[in-house]
Amino acid sequence: MASILVVDDEMGIRELLNEILTDEGHTVIAAENAEEARRARDNLDPDLVLLDIWMPDIDGVTLLKEWSTNGKLTMPVVMMSGHATIDTAVEATRIGAINFLEKPIALQKLLKTVEAALEKAPPKEFREPPASLDLKEKPINEVAKIEKVDSTRPASSFDTTYVDLPLREARDLFEKAYFEYHLAQAQGSMTRVSERTGLERTHLYRKLKTLGIDVSAYKAE
């Protein structure tokens, strides 16, 4: 399944898309403005972005243009709006968006659009690594040392032998280690883990349950 970044300033839309796409087996990252979207794109390298056009700070078309100009449009982007004109949709397509969803978003239309968009997503191994991870300046054995946490709480280690596994299995193992690391650092505080990972608490709880992580094991005594 895919990781999907949903960018929309309306909480109801974010929660609705999160619920639908999570039920389909996808991992959903939510952002309510352009700044959160930038961080999520750079840190988490999503397979697909669902991007609202009208947002209070920076509109979706401007953000799309920014990614295109900076060479960060490495994933398919589907625009969303309930008020956009045809000219706006055409401009977004010209910049690099691959499709457009009109609000209110119909369930079957959403699922078909997401499926079609993901078919056009390049495999992650062929993308440039996110700049914020700075992988080019560190040997892989240094990047992999997330198990060295100053905590007595349990935490999985990111073993470089993951690269020999099928992509989905390796990603699941990495996600488990990633969330266990942040839980250990936050001493089980879901609020702090939510802030650090950029996931809404509802989705965070679902993700931890899916990965089989016992949050109580990380609570400070």
For each residue, the residues with C-beta under 8 A, 3 or more apart:
1: 24 25 26 27 168
2: 26 27 46 47 48 118 121
3: 26 27 28 29 44 45 46 47 48
4: 21 26 27 28 29 46 47 48 49 50 114
5: 28 29 30 31 37 40 41 44 46 48 49 50
6: 13 14 17 18 21 28 29 30 31 49 50
7: 31 32 33 34 36 37 49 50 51 52 55 60 63
8: 13 14 17 30 32 50 52 55 80
9: 32 33 52 54 55 56
10: 13 14 52
11: 14 15 32
12: 15 16
13: 6 8 10 16 17 52 80 103 105
14: 6 8 10 11 17 18 30 32 200
15: 11 12 18 19 200 202
16: 12 13 19 20 105
17: 6 8 13 14 20 21 28 50 105 110
18: 6 14 15 21 22 28 30 200 202 203
19: 15 16 22 23
20: 16 17 23 24 107 110 111
21: 4 6 17 18 24 26 28 114
22: 18 19 25 26 27 28 203 206
23: 19 20
24: 1 20 21 111 114
25: 1 22
26: 1 2 3 4 21 22 114
27: 1 2 3 4 22 175 207
28: 3 4 5 6 17 18 21 22 203
29: 3 4 5 6 40 44 46 198 199
30: 5 6 8 14 18 198 199 200 203
31: 5 6 7 36 37 39 40 198
32: 7 8 9 11 14 36
33: 7 9 36 37 55 56 57 58
34: 7 37 38 55 57 58 62 63
35: 38 39 57 58
36: 7 31 32 33 39 40 198
37: 5 7 31 33 34 40 41 49 51 63
38: 34 35 41 42 63
39: 31 35 36 42 43 198
40: 5 29 31 36 37 43 44 46 198
41: 5 37 38 44 45 46 49 67 72 75 130
42: 38 39 45 72 130 131 132
43: 39 40 130 132 133 198
44: 3 5 29 40 41 130 198
45: 3 41 42 74 75 124 127 129 130
46: 2 3 4 5 29 40 41 49 75
47: 2 3 4 75 118 121 124
48: 2 3 4 5 75 76 77 78 114 117 118 121
49: 4 5 6 7 37 41 46 75 76 77 78
50: 4 5 6 7 8 17 77 78 80 101 114
51: 7 37 60 63 64 77 78 79 80 97
52: 7 8 9 10 13 55 60 79 80 81
53: 59 60 61 79 80 81 83 84 88 92
54: 9 59 60 81 83 84
55: 7 8 9 33 34 52 58 59 60
56: 9 33
57: 33 34 35
58: 33 34 35 55 62 63
59: 53 54 55 62 63
60: 7 51 52 53 54 55 63 64 79 80 81 92
61: 53 64 65 79 88 91 92 95
62: 34 58 59 65 66
63: 7 34 37 38 51 58 59 60 66 67
64: 51 60 61 67 68 73 77 79 92 95 96 97
65: 61 62 68 69 95
66: 62 63 69 70 72
67: 41 63 64 70 72 73 77 96
68: 64 65 72 73 95 96
69: 65 66
70: 66 67
71: 74 128
72: 41 42 66 67 68
73: 64 67 68 77 96
74: 45 71 122 127 128
75: 41 45 46 47 48 49 121 122 127
76: 48 49 98 117 118 120 121
77: 48 49 50 51 64 67 73 96 97 98
78: 48 49 50 51 97 98 99 100 101 113 114 117
79: 51 52 53 60 61 64 84 89 92 97 99 100 101
80: 8 13 50 51 52 53 60 100 101 102 103 105
81: 52 53 54 60 84 88 100 102 103
82: 102 103 104
83: 53 54
84: 53 54 79 81 88 89 100 102
85: 88 89
86: 89 90
87: 90 91
88: 53 61 81 84 85 91 92
89: 79 84 85 86 92 93 100
90: 86 87 93 94
91: 61 87 88 94 95
92: 53 60 61 64 79 88 89 95 96 97 100
93: 89 90 96 97 98 100
94: 90 91
95: 61 64 65 68 91 92
96: 64 67 68 73 77 92 93
97: 51 64 77 78 79 92 93 100
98: 76 77 78 93 117 120
99: 78 79 113 116 117
100: 78 79 80 81 84 89 92 93 97
101: 50 78 79 80 105 109 110 113
102: 80 81 82 84 105
103: 13 80 81 82
104: 82
105: 13 16 17 80 101 102 109 110
106: 109 110
107: 20 110 111
108: 111 112
109: 101 105 106 112 113
110: 17 20 101 105 106 107 113 114
111: 20 24 107 108 114 115
112: 108 109 115 116
113: 78 99 101 109 110 116 117
114: 4 21 24 26 48 50 78 110 111 117 118
115: 111 112 118 119
116: 99 112 113 119 120
117: 48 76 78 98 99 113 114 120 121
118: 2 47 48 76 114 115 121
119: 115 116
120: 76 98 116 117
121: 2 47 48 75 76 117 118
122: 74 75 126 127
123: 126 127
124: 45 47 127 167
125:
126: 122 123
127: 45 74 75 122 123 124
128: 71 74
129: 45 133 135 136
130: 41 42 43 44 45 133
131: 42 134
132: 42 43
133: 43 129 130 143
134: 131 137 138
135: 129 138 140 143
136: 129
137: 134
138: 134 135 142 143
139: 142 143
140: 135 143 144 160
141: 144 145 160
142: 138 139 145
143: 133 135 138 139 140
144: 140 141 157 158 159 160
145: 141 142 148 158
146: 149 155 157 158 177 178 181
147: 155 156 157 158 177 181
148: 145
149: 146 153 155 181 184 185
150:
151: 155 184 185 187
152:
153: 149 183 184 187 188 217 218
154: 180 184 217 218
155: 146 147 149 151 177 180 181 183 184
156: 147 173 176 177 180 181
157: 144 146 147 177
158: 144 145 146 147 162 173 174 177
159: 144 162 173
160: 140 141 144 163
161: 164 165
162: 158 159 165 170 173 174
163: 160 170
164: 161
165: 161 162 169 170 173
166: 169 170
167: 124 170 171
168: 1 171 172
169: 165 166 172 173
170: 162 163 165 166 167 173 174
171: 167 168 174 175
172: 168 169 175 176 211
173: 156 158 159 162 165 169 170 176 177
174: 158 162 170 171 177 178
175: 27 171 172 178 179 207 211
176: 156 172 173 179 180 211 212 213
177: 146 147 155 156 157 158 173 174 180 181
178: 146 174 175 181 182 197
179: 175 176 182 183 193 197 207 208 211 213
180: 154 155 156 176 177 183 184 213 218
181: 146 147 149 155 156 177 178 184 185
182: 178 179 185 186 192 193 196 197
183: 153 155 179 180 186 187 188 193 213 215 218
184: 149 151 153 154 155 180 181 187 218
185: 149 151 181 182 192 196
186: 182 183 189 190 192 193 196 218
187: 151 153 183 184 218 219 220
188: 153 183 215 216 217 218 219 220
189: 186 192 193
190: 186 193 194 201 204 205 215
191: 194 195 201
192: 182 185 186 189 195 196
193: 179 182 183 186 189 190 196 197 204
194: 190 191 197 199 200 201 204
195: 191 192 198
196: 182 185 186 192 193
197: 178 179 182 193 194 204
198: 29 30 31 36 39 40 43 44 195
199: 29 30 194 203 204 207
200: 14 15 18 30 194 203 204
201: 190 191 194 204 205
202: 15 18 205 206
203: 18 22 28 30 199 200 206 207
204: 190 193 194 197 199 200 201 207 208
205: 190 201 202 208 209
206: 22 202 203 209 210
207: 27 175 179 199 203 204 210 211
208: 179 204 205 211 213 215
209: 205 206 212 213
210: 206 207
211: 172 175 176 179 207 208
212: 176 209
213: 176 179 180 183 208 209
214: 217
215: 183 188 190 208 218 219
216: 188 219
217: 153 154 188 214
218: 153 154 180 183 184 186 187 188 215
219: 187 188 215 216
220: 187 188
221:
